[in-house]
């Protein structure tokens, strides 16, 4: 019988420390260890320098840097702010100048001079310096999330980076406040994705940004104020607009090659009724219709394969689509709501006569029957008098998302009776 014994140290000083085997992590090639370090926060990366000689200087070559104020303190204090500012500045000034950054992420708080006494009064100076250092390191993906209270200046260096492929500029401000962006020059030849939050851009500067980003494919804007009266996004494929103040948002004219559209917190008159020929997926959550406004939004969406349309004015939108006899001959997935679907059932069944390839139908049943009838007048009464066949030959799945309501069983029964070949309807009840 062979007995396996654990190796022991030779000198007495080491005998008290058990031998843990070879350091396999340090034996890994530098490229693999750098990949591992890229998943850590910069503070944790810096701490690896004490592990061994092989780790001592490796932190200075990490291609993905993540700086987060929360790793220094969960409470706002002068000391934690000072430690964070000194750490980020020292780290960026110390990294190898030959290092090229794949990712630079920064989450920080700026402003409130009392917290920065002894470091500097203009906190935007530090943010500008960090961003500029990242640009000098040929950064590819730049993600900035900053809370601030005083005036913040976005450095011009951010808009003249010939390696930047993705830019996320998210600012957390007080309600109805924006940081105005006024770049003197824009040269972002490789930028494909741009995300903006709480940013204000005047028309002239928006033109600069569009012209300076020739390969831009995706634009996400949240709580922004943007003037786009004469702006043309020739190569844009994906557009997401959430609670933005867009002056002249004529999507079909501005973005003729759009493939994906997401709109939330907009009014229906913000959406062009001109047909978008290349659009394949649209998700729209909009407010009601202003009095006297035409409602032909679905006319621009007849080519889509996936459509989600949520509005308290849904029945008016459906009625307009039926008047124009719109045909959605490519539509495979359809989501509609958030109103009483029993009241809208007559319009719905008529619309589905014009969706020959529909496979999945999702209904958001939002209001109680009696409440919806009061809001929509005769719509509910007219639609209850007549139940029409869906006649969707390809329909495989119907989902109903609703709150607990006495009208839900009636809606389920109507769907089953009106759908040829469909035996099962999935109902998801929410407690909201």
N, C-alpha and C positions, 0 to 999 in steps of 0.2 A: 504494500500500500504506500503510495507516494503522498507526502505531506507538503503542501504549498505554504511557504513562509513569506511574509512581507519583507522587502528589503529594509535595512535600517541604515541610519547615518553612521559615519565612522567616528566623528568626534563627540565628546560628551555634551557640548553645547547644543548639538542638533538632535540628541537622542530624545529630548522631551517633546519634539515636534514630530508627529507621525508623518510618514512619507505618503503623499497623496497621489503619486504617480506622475507621469510626464505632463507638462503644461501644453496640452494639445491646442488650446486657443492661440497661444503665442507662436506655435509652430505653423499656423496657417499663413499662406502668402499674404503680403501686404494688401493686395487688391481685394481679397475676400474680407480681411479685417476692416478695411475702410468701408466696405459695403455694410458690414454689421454696425459700425459706428454711425453710419448715415441714418440709422433708424432711431438713434437716441437724441435726446435734447442736448443742446450745446454744453450745458452745465455738466451733464453726465459724461459727455465726450471729454471735457477738460480733466475730469477726475481720473480718467484711465491712465494719465501720464505717470501715476505712482505705481502701476502694476509691475513693470519691469523695464529694463533698458530698451527692449524692442517696442514698448508702448510709449516711451518717453516723449518722442516728438511726432508720433503718428497723428495726433489730434490736429496738428497744423495743416494736414493735407486732406482732411475730410471734405468730400465734394457736396455734401448735403448738410446745411446748417439750420438748426431750429432754435430760435431764441424766444423764450416765453417768460414774461414777467411773473406769472403765477408760480413758477418753479422757485422763485426767491422768497415769495411771501404771499399768503392768501389775504393779507390785510394791507391796506394802503398806509405806508409809513415812510418817513424821510429816510430812514436807514435802508429799508429794502429798495427804495428807488435809487439811492446812491450806489448800492452794491450792484444793482442791475445795470445802470448806466456805465459804471466803471468796467464791469465784466464784459459787456458787449463791445465797448470801445477797445479795450485791451485785447480781446480775442481777435477781432477783425484786423487790428493793426499788427498782430503777431503771426497770422497765418502765412504760409508760404506764398510769395507773390506769384509763383508759377502755378499755383492751384487754381483750377477752373471750377466754378461752382455750378453744379447741376440744379440745385434747389437752395433757395434762401427764404426762410420763413421767419417773420417777426411779428410777435404779439406784444404790445406795450401800451403804457399809459403816458400821455404827455400833458403838460400844463400844470396848473396849480403851483405857482412859484414857491410857496412856503415849503413844499416837499423837496425842492431842489436847491435849497440854500447852500452855497459853497461849491456848487457844480456849474451853475450857469443859469441865466434868466431866460434865455430863449431856447426852450426845449426842442423846438423844431430844428435847431442846428444839429442836434445829435441824430435825429431821424434822417436828415439830409446827408450827413456824413456816412451813416451806416449804409444807406441806399447807394450812395456813390461808390463806396468801397466794394459793395456787391457787384455793381456794374463793371467796375475795373477788373473784377475776377471773372468776367465773361459769363455771368449768370444766365441760365436758361429758363428757370421757373422762379418767379418772384411773387411771394405771397405776403401781403402786409395787412395786418388788422390792428388798428390803433384807436384807442379811446383818447379823446383830448378835450380840453376846455378852452384853451386859448387859440390864437391864430396859428394855423399850421400851413407851412409852405411845402409844396411838392417840388423837389429839385428837378431842374431841367435835365439833369443827367439820366433820369429815369426814362426819358423819351428819346434818347439817342443811343440805345444799346443794340448793337448789330447781332447779338447772340440771343436776345430774349425771345422765347417762344410762347410763354404764358405769363400773364400779369393779372394779379388779383389785388385790387386796391380797395379795401373795405375800411370805412371809417365809422366809428360809433359816436353819434352826436346827440344833442338835444333835438326834440321834435321840430320838424320843418326847418332844419338848418343844413347847409351844404358847405363843402369846401370847393371853391372855384378853381378849376384847372386852366392855366393859361400858358401852355408850352410855347416857347419862342420857335422851336424847331422840333419836328418829329421825324425820326428815322428808326423805325422798328421793322426792318425788312424780313424778319423771321417770325414775327408775332402772329400766332394763330388763334389764341384765345384771350379775350379781354373781359375781366369782371370788374364792375364798378359799383360802389355802394356809398350813398350820401355825397355824390359828386355833382357839381354844376359845371356844365360846359356850354359856352356860347357857340352860336352857329359857325363863326369864323374858325374857332379853335377845333370844333368838331370836324370841320373840313380838313384841317391840318392832320388830325389824328387818322382820319380815314385814308387820306392820300399818303400818309407816312407808314401805313400798315398794309402793304399791297397783297399780303397773303392771309389777311384776317378772315377766319371762317366762323368764329363763334363770339357773340357779344351777349353778356349777361349784365343787366342794369337793374339795381334795386334801390328804390327811394332816391332817385336821381332827378335832376332838372336839366334837360338836354333840349337844345334847339336844333331841329333837323330839317328846316324848311327847304333848303336846296342841297341836302346831303344825299349822296348816292353810294350805297354799299354794294358795289358790283359783285364781289366774291363771297359775300356773307352767306353761310349755309344754315346757321342756327341762331335764333334770336330769342332771348328771354327778357321780359319786361315785367317788373313787379312794383306796383305802387309808385310809378314814375310820372313826372310831369313832362310829357313829350309835346313840344310844339310842332304841329303838323306831322302826325304819325300816320303817313300814308304808306302802309307796309308794301303793298303790291308795286308801288312806284319806286320806293326807296330800296327795296330788297327783292328784286325780281327773281333771283335764283335761290330763294329760301327753301330749305328742305324741312326744317323743324321750327315750330313757333309755340312759345309759351307766354301767355298774357294773364296777369292777375292784378286785380284792383284797378281796372280800367273801365271806361264807359264804352258802350257799343259804338257810339259815333266816332271813337278813336280808331276803329278798324275799317279799313277800306273794303268796299264791296266789289272791287275789281278782282277777277279771277286770278289766283296764284297757281300757275301751271305746274311748277315743280314741287310744291308743298306736299309732303306725304304724311306728316303728323302735326296736329294742332291741339293744344290744350289751353282752353280759355275760361277764365273765371271773371265775369264782368258784372258791373252794376246794372241798374235798370236803364230804361230808355227815357231820355228827356222828352218832355212834351213837344210834339210837333216834329220830332226827328224820324227820318226814315229808318227802317230796320231790315237791312238786307245782308247781314253779316255772313250768313251761310252761303251766299252766292259766291264768295271768294274761296270757299273751302270744298268745293265739289270734287276736287281731285285727290283728297286725302285718303289714306288707308286707315289711319287711326284718328278719331275725333273725340275730344272731351269738351263739352260745352255746359257750363254751370252758370245760371243766371236766374234772378227772380222774374225776369221778363222772358223766360223760356217759351211760353205759349205764344207770345207775340212774334218771337223769332221763327217758331215752327209755322205759324200761320202765314207769314210772309214767304217762307220757303215753298209752301204748298201752292200759294197763289202763282208763283213763278214756275211751278212744276220742275223743281230742281232734281236732278238725277245724280246720286252718289254711286257710280258704277264700280268704284274701286274700294269702297269702304268695307273693312273687315271687323273693326272694333269700334263700338260707339258707346259713349257714356253721356247721360243727360241728367240734369237736375238743376237746382235743388228746390223743387216745388212739389205740390201734390200731383203725383203722376196719374192718379185717377182722373183728376180734372183735365190733365193733358193727354189722356189716353186716346181720344179720338184723333187729335193731331198726330200723336205718335204713330198710331197704326197706319195712318195715311202716309206719313213720311217713310215708314219702313217698306211700303210698296215700291219705293224708289231706291232700295239698297239691296240689290240682288246677290251680293257676295258677302253679306254680313254674317259673321261667325259668332261674335260675342256681344251681348247687349247688357249694359249696366245702367240701372236706374237708381237715382238718388231721391228717395221719397222724403221730402223735407218738412212739409207742413201737414197739419191735421186737415182732413177733408173740409170741415166746416169753415176753418180759417181761410183756406185757399179760395173757397167759393166766394167769401166775402170780399177778398182782395181782387179777384179776377172776374167778378160779375157773372155773366152768362156762359163763360168758357166752360166751367165745370158742368153745368146743366146740359149744354149741347153735347159734350163729349160722353156723358153718361147714357144718353138716349140711344147711342149707336155703338156697337162693338164690331170692328172690322178685323178681317184676317190679316196677320202679318205677312204671310206668304213668303217668308225668307227661307228658301230651299237649303241654304248653307248654315243656318243658325243652329249652333250646338249648345250654347250656354247663355242663360239669362241670370243675372245677379240683381238683387234688390237690397240696397243699403238704406236703412231707415231707423228712426227712433220708434219706441213702442207706441203703437197706435191701433185703434179699432179698425182703421181703414186698410191696414196691411193685408189681412186675409183676403179682402175683396180684390185688392190689386193683384195678389198672387193668382187668384182664381181667374181673373180677366186675362192675365198673361198665358195661363195654361190653356184656356178655352180659345184664345185667339192665335195660338201658335201651332202650326201644323207640324206634327212629328216630334214635339218637345214635351217630355213627360216630367222633367224635374226642373224646379226653379230654386236657386240658392238664395236664402234670405239671411242677411246679417243685421242683427238688431244692436244699435248703439245706445248707450245710456246717457249720452251727452245732452 
